[in-house]
Amino acid sequence: MIELIGDLGFCYGVNHAIETLSKAAEENHSVFLTHPLLHNKKENESLLRKNHASVLSPETDTANGAVVFSAHGHAPDEEKEYPHARLYDATCPLILRRYEAISKAGDLAIVFLGKRGHQETVAFMGRFPDFLFVDCRGDIEKQLDAMKLEGKRTGLVPQTTVGKSVYDRCLVYLKAKTDLRFALPICPIYEKRHNDVLTYFAGKNPSQYYLVVCGDLSSSNANELLTSALVSYPGLDGTIAMEASDINLADVAPRQIVLCSSTSASRKSVLRLKAELEKKQKKINKPQASLSES
């Protein structure tokens, strides 16, 4: 049997984006997305089919159609590119609240911690070009040292799904060397799932388990969930998958498979993956059972 860890399915922000896309589809004949609604190819393809929508290309004529911006946010200048279309903002409400809070922050040196090129990073830096960008995949302390922030009044804004360990390192640095006035947290839904996974393995022998994160390889939160668990528990192995065919169960056995959900995979997808994996397990175990009985 496959054990489930933590909450399943989309986060609030993704559900909000899906509702926005659905509304655009109900109100318009043609619907276009500026970027994939969420970082999950399989889920995106399903949503596009269901809502007679497509992702924009340079040749797309958006006149008299609807343009939907992704859950990760967008730079304000992007809206000027579609003067004759109806615009729908699917940005996660948590990110929108951050835009508003940051606008009132005052005269601070604000550090944005995120992945270079990620749509959420692009959106924040487009709205707040004076932010000091720190790439979470680089040397955190070295990047901060180069900014010469010692003694300055600072603020910290993380990409909502940045790794917790990287966020904590940035936070410790800014607290120690600057006058840190505020630090926004990472997404609480992502953080809870992260903590649920780490708590599950506490006191266990990690080499006896195999962690499957239901999600897409392009998903930041799926990658962070897996990476954090593997780093925290040496000997643990795992992967990111949307289909049972992505996993060779013969290589996994006899370890116990545990399954958790990224915030960009639907509950239906998680439960389907669980059922598919359990079906494959039965096929693998059946010959062994028959042999022992004989």
C-alpha positions in Angstrom: 0.0 0.0 0.0 1.0 3.6 -0.7 1.0 6.0 2.3 -0.2 9.6 1.8 1.6 12.5 3.6 -0.1 15.8 4.3 -2.7 17.8 2.4 -3.6 16.9 -1.2 -4.3 18.9 -4.3 -4.1 22.4 -5.5 -3.4 25.3 -3.1 -5.8 28.2 -2.8 -3.9 30.3 -5.3 -4.1 27.7 -8.0 -7.8 27.1 -7.3 -8.3 30.9 -7.6 -6.5 30.9 -11.0 -8.6 28.0 -12.3 -11.8 29.8 -11.3 -10.6 32.9 -13.1 -9.9 30.9 -16.2 -13.3 29.3 -16.0 -15.0 32.7 -15.7 -13.1 34.0 -18.8 -14.2 30.9 -20.7 -17.8 31.5 -19.8 -17.7 35.1 -20.8 -15.7 34.9 -24.0 -15.5 32.8 -27.2 -11.7 33.0 -27.4 -9.4 32.6 -24.3 -5.7 33.0 -24.3 -3.1 32.5 -21.5 0.1 34.7 -21.4 1.9 31.8 -19.6 0.9 28.4 -18.4 -1.6 28.9 -15.6 0.5 26.7 -13.3 3.8 24.8 -13.5 2.3 21.4 -14.4 2.1 20.4 -18.1 -0.5 17.6 -17.6 -2.8 19.8 -15.5 -2.4 22.7 -17.9 -3.4 20.7 -20.9 -6.5 19.5 -19.1 -7.5 23.0 -18.1 -6.9 24.3 -21.7 -9.2 21.6 -23.2 -11.9 22.1 -20.6 -11.9 25.9 -21.1 -11.4 26.1 -24.9 -8.2 28.1 -24.2 -4.7 28.2 -25.6 -1.3 29.7 -24.7 -0.4 32.8 -26.6 2.1 32.8 -29.4 3.6 35.8 -31.2 1.1 35.4 -34.0 -2.0 35.2 -31.8 -4.7 37.9 -32.5 -6.2 38.6 -29.2 -8.7 41.3 -30.4 -12.1 40.7 -28.9 -10.8 37.7 -26.9 -9.8 37.2 -23.3 -6.3 37.2 -22.0 -5.7 35.5 -18.7 -2.5 36.2 -16.7 -1.0 33.3 -14.7 -1.2 32.5 -11.0 2.4 33.6 -10.6 1.8 37.3 -11.4 2.9 39.6 -14.1 4.6 42.9 -14.7 2.2 45.8 -15.3 3.7 46.6 -18.7 2.5 43.2 -20.0 -1.1 44.4 -19.8 -0.3 47.1 -22.4 0.4 44.5 -25.0 -3.3 43.5 -25.3 -5.2 46.8 -25.8 -8.2 45.2 -27.5 -8.6 42.2 -25.3 -10.5 41.6 -22.0 -8.0 41.1 -19.3 -8.4 38.6 -16.4 -5.9 38.5 -13.6 -5.4 35.0 -12.1 -2.6 36.1 -9.8 -2.5 34.3 -6.5 -4.3 36.4 -3.8 -1.3 35.9 -1.5 1.0 37.5 -4.1 -1.5 40.4 -4.7 -1.5 41.1 -0.9 2.3 41.2 -1.1 2.2 43.8 -3.8 0.0 46.0 -1.7 2.1 45.5 1.5 5.4 46.2 -0.2 4.0 49.4 -1.8 3.6 50.8 1.7 7.0 49.6 3.0 8.7 52.9 2.8 12.3 53.7 2.1 14.0 50.3 2.6 16.6 48.2 0.7 14.3 45.3 -0.2 15.8 41.9 -1.0 13.9 39.6 -3.3 14.9 36.0 -2.9 13.8 33.8 -5.8 14.7 31.8 -8.9 16.1 33.7 -11.8 13.6 33.6 -14.7 10.7 32.2 -12.7 7.5 34.0 -13.6 6.9 35.1 -10.0 10.4 36.6 -9.9 9.8 38.3 -13.3 6.6 39.8 -12.0 8.0 41.1 -8.8 11.1 42.6 -10.4 8.9 44.2 -13.1 6.7 45.8 -10.5 9.5 46.8 -8.2 12.7 47.3 -10.3 14.6 48.7 -7.3 14.5 45.4 -5.5 17.8 43.7 -4.8 17.6 40.3 -6.4 19.2 37.2 -4.8 19.1 34.0 -6.8 18.2 31.2 -4.4 20.2 28.7 -6.5 23.5 30.6 -6.0 25.7 31.4 -3.0 23.3 33.4 -0.8 25.9 34.9 1.5 28.2 35.9 -1.3 25.4 37.6 -3.2 24.3 39.5 -0.1 27.9 40.5 0.8 28.2 42.1 -2.7 25.2 44.3 -1.9 27.0 46.0 1.0 23.9 46.1 3.2 25.6 46.3 6.6 23.6 48.6 8.9 21.0 49.5 6.3 17.2 49.3 6.9 16.1 46.2 4.9 13.2 44.1 4.0 13.0 40.5 2.7 10.5 39.2 0.1 10.8 35.6 -0.9 9.4 33.9 -3.9 6.4 32.1 -2.3 7.8 28.6 -3.0 11.5 29.2 -2.4 13.2 26.5 -0.3 12.8 27.0 3.5 16.5 26.3 4.3 17.6 28.9 1.7 15.0 31.4 3.1 16.2 30.8 6.6 19.9 31.4 5.6 18.9 34.7 4.0 16.9 35.7 7.0 19.7 34.9 9.4 22.1 37.0 7.4 19.9 40.0 7.2 19.0 39.9 10.9 22.7 39.7 11.8 24.1 42.4 9.5 21.3 44.8 8.7 18.4 46.6 10.4 15.8 44.2 9.1 12.4 45.8 9.4 10.2 43.1 7.9 10.5 39.6 6.3 7.5 38.1 4.5 7.1 34.4 4.9 7.0 31.7 2.2 3.6 30.4 1.2 2.0 28.9 4.4 0.3 26.1 2.4 3.6 25.1 0.8 5.4 25.4 4.2 2.8 23.2 5.9 3.3 20.5 3.3 7.1 20.8 3.6 6.8 20.4 7.4 4.4 17.5 7.1 6.9 15.6 4.9 9.9 16.3 7.2 7.8 15.3 10.3 6.8 12.1 8.7 10.3 10.8 8.4 11.4 11.9 11.9 12.6 8.8 13.9 12.3 6.5 10.9 15.0 4.8 8.9 15.0 6.8 5.7 16.6 4.0 3.6 13.4 2.0 4.0 11.3 4.6 2.2 10.9 6.0 -1.2 9.2 9.5 -1.5 7.1 10.3 -4.5 6.1 14.0 -4.9 3.0 14.2 -7.2 3.8 17.1 -9.5 5.7 18.3 -12.5 9.5 18.6 -12.9 9.0 22.3 -13.8 7.3 23.0 -10.5 9.3 24.9 -7.9 7.4 23.7 -5.0 7.5 20.0 -6.1 11.3 20.3 -6.5 11.7 22.0 -3.1 9.6 19.4 -1.4 11.7 16.6 -2.7 15.1 18.3 -2.3 14.4 19.3 1.2 13.4 15.8 2.2 16.4 14.2 0.6 18.8 16.7 2.1 17.3 16.4 5.6 17.3 12.6 5.6 20.4 11.1 4.0 19.6 7.6 2.7 16.1 8.6 1.6 15.4 8.3 -2.1 12.6 9.7 -4.2 11.3 11.3 -7.4 8.7 13.7 -8.8 6.0 12.1 -10.9 2.5 12.5 -12.4 2.2 9.0 -13.8 3.0 5.5 -12.4 5.0 4.9 -15.6 7.5 7.5 -14.5 8.6 5.1 -11.7 10.3 1.7 -12.0 8.8 -0.1 -9.0 11.3 -3.0 -9.4 14.0 -0.6 -8.5 12.0 0.8 -5.6 11.1 -2.5 -3.9 11.2 -3.5 -1.1 11.0 0.1 0.2 7.8 1.6 1.4 6.5 4.2 -1.0 5.1 7.4 0.5 3.3 10.0 -1.6 2.8 13.7 -1.1 1.2 16.4 -3.2 2.8 19.5 -4.7 0.5 22.5 -4.7 0.3 22.3 -8.6 -1.2 18.8 -8.7 -4.9 18.2 -8.3 -6.3 15.9 -5.6 -7.7 13.8 -8.4 -4.2 13.4 -9.9 -2.7 12.4 -6.6 -5.3 9.8 -5.9 -5.0 8.4 -9.4 -1.3 8.2 -9.1 -1.7 6.3 -5.8 -4.1 3.9 -7.3 -1.9 3.3 -10.4 1.1 2.6 -8.2 -0.8 0.2 -6.0 -2.0 -1.7 -9.1 1.6 -2.0 -10.4 2.7 -3.2 -6.9 0.2 -6.0 -6.9 1.4 -7.2 -10.4 5.0 -7.2 -9.2 4.2 -9.0 -5.9 1.7 -11.6 -7.4 4.3 -14.0 -9.0 6.2 -14.0 -5.7 3.1 -14.9 -3.7 2.2 -17.7 -6.1 5.7 -19.2 -5.9 5.7 -19.2 -2.2 2.3 -20.9 -2.1 3.4 -23.7 -4.4 
